[in-house]
Amino acid sequence: MKESLYKKLENYSNSDYYPFHMPGHKRNMGGREMEEAFHIDITEIDGFDNLHHAEGILRDAMKSASELYHSEETHFLVNGSTCGILSAISATVKKHGKILLARNCHKAAYHAIYLRELEPVYLYPPVQDEYGIFNAVPVEKIEDVLEKNPDIEAVFLTSPTYDGVVSDVASIVRTAHRKKIPVIVDEAHGAHFGFHKDFPENSVALGADMVIHSVHKTLPAFTQTALLHINGDLVDRKKINYFLQVYQTSSPSYLLMAGIDQCISILQQERDSLFEKLSGYMDEFLEKCRTLRNIKIFQQGDADYEFDKSKILLSVKDCPMTGHELAQILLNRYHLQMEMEAPTYVMGIATIMDTQEGFRRLAEALTEIDRELEHRQKNPRGQSEQKQNENDKMFYDLGEAKKIYHLYEIDDMEKETIPLEKSVNRVSVEYIYLYPPGIPIVAPGELMTEHILELINAYKKAHYAVQGPEDYKMEKLSVIK
Ligand SMILES: Cc1ncc(COP(=O)(O)O)c(C=O)c1O
């Protein structure tokens, strides 16, 4: 069996090699906090390869990752999926070129558009009524946009979404490849796909040209770690290598890379049993929750697209309770910290490292809360049911963006900061998004509308984290003068 990066680092740390080189801690923190982590934190010294010109242990580690995911080439990323997205878009679309972008993409994709001065053609996936989440990206729409815009150089989409909605990547790839256009899939939340029949196939196997995985999100790996997979001949590999050097640090952390290496080796050796266990825990959990009468749990079969079984999506849409309130009760009373809350739902992430005990605690908490809901008065939000439903729907209906300037055009324009309430019909120079999930409600260069203002005020009133503008309180907005 090959030596793991961690073992090599540990052996080196226990040897008598003395460091007259970076990092400045010299693997010696004199007994201070975190001493052990520092022992294996080195830089690109002899025998430890170089991420940007991998020829040794890092090349072998990345080859193992590519074998596991069946890609032709895989790169370790230490700046998150963010740098993979920046590199993938930069390498496939020429400066000032056109890209088809599903609007529900993470802000990293918008940053790539800004940096490369691209022209995005947005595609708006429909919003699902019950949860208000984005549905899968419709293949026919992709076909239509590509037909109308023959100069599009790449298709970029997010699958699964933050909420677990999986698009039909195979069909999208077939559609784009008929026109020789590469498909980039932000599969940041699906690094665990493709390892078990109960979970969706991964986009590498489905033929996507580039796939980005945040291993840190759904697999046992350190925060910041991710993978970029490449397949086929529509992508210029030299350009990808170039942009990875542009967007990644020149001092990648060996601690982080040893973590990715370990994660790959766990999957190589134990994926069958670990995913079988996770699938079983989810089944047990869902079985225990079958008695819930108020809180609903989204499951495969509830929609006509694939859904990631490891996502726990709890709807309180028809309950006298908001998503925020459910998340707060789970946190404060039961010490269960969920991943995300929205007006009508709460989302949790399950992974192969979860315990049966964790699932048991969540199922019991939900059962108790659900029982208490029986005694609550309907409509805690003090509105008629119809009004409440209208508001819930409004929360997600972002509408189509009214783009006045390209993202990159506004840097040098004259700006002023005005009260948010007076921003209707002005062009924002700031992003506005809910974080999570970080999907822009407004991107720089887009017009503020009555609807968007209403939406932001509703989010603020419901205590959701509206972010982007310099003014954290979201009372002021910077606009074009
Ligand atoms: C869909 C999606 N893509 C990309 C990213 C960025 O990933 P990272 O934090 O690994 O840079 C995120 C982060 O939340 C995300 O939700």
The ligand as a MOL file (V3000), in Angstrom:
LIG
                    3D

  0  0  0     0  0            999 V3000
M  V30 BEGIN CTAB
M  V30 COUNTS 16 16 0 0 0
M  V30 BEGIN ATOM
M  V30 1 C -22.9950 25.7290 -4.6080 0
M  V30 2 C -21.6890 26.2170 -4.0550 0
M  V30 3 N -20.6270 26.3120 -4.8640 0
M  V30 4 C -19.4300 26.7340 -4.4290 0
M  V30 5 C -19.2450 27.1120 -3.1280 0
M  V30 6 C -17.9060 27.5890 -2.6820 0
M  V30 7 O -17.2550 26.5280 -2.0510 0
M  V30 8 P -16.0040 26.7050 -1.0950 0
M  V30 9 O -16.5280 27.2420 0.1870 0
M  V30 10 O -15.4540 25.3060 -0.9860 0
M  V30 11 O -15.0580 27.6350 -1.7570 0
M  V30 12 C -20.3180 27.0280 -2.2320 0
M  V30 13 C -20.1410 27.4180 -0.8180 0
M  V30 14 O -20.9950 27.4430 -0.0120 0
M  V30 15 C -21.5750 26.5780 -2.7070 0
M  V30 16 O -22.6510 26.5000 -1.8990 0
M  V30 END ATOM
M  V30 BEGIN BOND
M  V30 1 1 1 2
M  V30 2 1 2 3
M  V30 3 2 2 15
M  V30 4 2 3 4
M  V30 5 1 4 5
M  V30 6 1 5 6
M  V30 7 2 5 12
M  V30 8 1 6 7
M  V30 9 1 7 8
M  V30 10 2 8 9
M  V30 11 1 8 10
M  V30 12 1 8 11
M  V30 13 1 12 13
M  V30 14 1 12 15
M  V30 15 2 13 14
M  V30 16 1 15 16
M  V30 END BOND
M  V30 END CTAB
M  END
